[in-house]
Structure formats: structure tokens, C-alpha cells
Amino acid sequence: MRSGGKLFVFAGVGLALVAVALFVVALRGGGGAADKKAAKVTVVEAVIDIPAHTPLGMDDLVERQVDQADAPADAVASKTAILGKAYQDVLVKGQRLSNALIEEPGLRNDIENGYRAMALPVDEVSALSGLVANDDRVDIVFSASVNIERYLPMPNGVSILEDDLFQFNTTGTGLVGPTDEVAQHDLPGAPGSTIAIQTDIGDARKLEPVAKVLLEDVRVLRVVRPGQSFSSNGVPVESVIDAAGGTTTEGSEAPKGQLILEVNAQQAEIVRFLQDPKNSYQVIVRGKDDHEKASTTGVTFGILVDGEDHQLEVPQPVQVQFENPSAGAAQAAAAGEPAASVPSDGTAQIREP
């Protein structure tokens, strides 16, 4: 064979080998994106909507086979590996989980910096019969019965309570002797006087109900139903409600639930103050996007009577004529009026019953 023919044979063999090599490369991965899309991986999806920081259960998740190109770069590949753990964000049905957002569950993960979690016991009324939910925003109305009086400054440098009867003699010395004629008068309150507040006094008739919104726009972290309890990682444990369904016997107090509130340090002191046995409070729920602070006066009977927005009707003074002016003092005393308030003409100012 001529040398030129051999050259063509060798060239043909070389080209054939190159073609074979290219074919092998194509089979081993030269398909690029198409072959990557064809590869399958396991991912974990949420079966239902799941709030953030909620412990994950077996029935909350499902494993699926998907194309590798459709899986998150850090996809969770096994639901058994994350059972009992929580997710940092809200999960929606069908969402695929990422390992970067898996966390150990617990209330501490849901509290904003600078705030605290604090429990407030609530009855069925404050819980709105179970309608209060996690992440609701609430206000709290405080109420109590107190006696608010002023200490009135006197010329001799002492102070007396405005509701006390001030005794003085007719000579004007201010000193009452054993034989002095004594007059008694109720003294009116004066602006700027020192205030005294009593919550536990012998005469309950002096106590006046007051009400005021003390806390506003507080977030509810968790709602704990009566008898419900949780482990340290937030997983519900066996209920402690009695077998009768939580009903109470006559005379016993109904079981209370709790609202776990997110409060700052100042608000925490108010929440603790609200729980004094002499006080009472009620929770009210705000609208979803309502964060506006309210400006309220609070309410007392005095405000109801004198306030422009209320004008509660009260008895008006009437004139009373005593038949025997000399007996006016005795009749006034029987009517509950100080003797010194009856003038010599036998008339007196009293309030109608």
C-alpha cells in the first residue's frame, strides 16, 4: 500500500476515536440542564398552614420527590429529622422547608428585643369566650373602688381631710374647750391640695368606683385555655381539666385561662399591679391594623356628673321649712344635716332623696 493511502487510513481511525469519545462524554453528563432537571431529590413540605415557632409534628409535614432544579438549595430532606423542632417563619400549605430556618422551639424565640413574656389570668369574659387568638393586639381596662380625698391646708399650719367635720369655737381662737360652744362645717375641696387615696376603709360608702385604660396595643404571644399546659418547648401536654369538662361546683371559682403578653419592663409592673385582689380588669381586643393610642379621662361618678360628655342626672337641692324654727336643729339632725347649717329662720338646704 502506498504511503499516502496509509495516511488516509490513520486519519479515518483518529476521527472515529474522537467521535466515540464525544459520545461517551455526552452520556456521562454532557446533557447539561436537561440531565440536572431529570434528577430527583427528596424535600419536606408543610401539609397545613403553621404559625412561626410552632413545634412541628408528623402530621404537619410530608416528603415529596421533586426535580433537583425545583428544590431549595438548603432543602430539608427528611421530616423525621425535624420532628419536635420549629420553623422561624410562618409556613403555608405546600411550602418547602429550608434547614437554615429550623430552630429549637420555645417562647423565647417569639419575643422581640426589649420585651418580656408575662402571664395575665383571664376569665371567660376577658378571653371573649375563647375568641382571643395568638398575635391579637389588646388593651386592658383597670377598675377599682377607692376613696379620693384632699388634705386641706389650714391657717394654723395643719391639714385636715376635706370630708372630716372641722370643729371650732365661736370665739375664733380655733381651740375647743370643754365649755365652748362648738360649730361644725364640711369644708369644700381646694385645687392644688394634697391628695389621699384609700382602698380599704371601714366605711365602704366612701369608696367610689374608678375605671381607666392602663395598657394599650399589647401583643398576645399565646392563649392558654383553662386547664391547658405546655412543656418547656411549647408542646401541649395532657390537660388537667377535670373529667366533667372543666365545670365547677356551686360556690367554687371557674377555672381561668391565661394570656401570655409581650410587654416592656414598665408595662410588666402595671400587669402585676392589675392582679392585686382589690383590683379588677378586663381585656378588650383591637382591630387587626389599629395601633393608635387612645386619650381617655377615666371614669368616676364625679366625672359622670360633671363631665361634658356624660352629664349624669343627680338630685337637686330643695328648700325645707321647719314648722318650729326652735326645733330646726333637732329636725335637721334627724335629716342628717349638721346643726350649724340650719339658719335662724328655720329653713335648711338639703338634697332630695
PyMOL commands that set and color helices and strands:
alter all, ss='L'
color gray80, all
select helices_A, chain A and resi 3-27+33-38+58-60+68-70+99-101+107-110+128-130+204-206+265-274+301-306+325-334+339-341
alter helices_A, ss='H'
color red, helices_A
select strands_A, chain A and resi 40-46+61-67+86-87+102-103+116-122+137-153+159-161+165-169+182-186+194-198+208-224+257-263+280-285+317-321+347-351
alter strands_A, ss='S'
color yellow, strands_A
deselect
rebuild
show_as cartoon
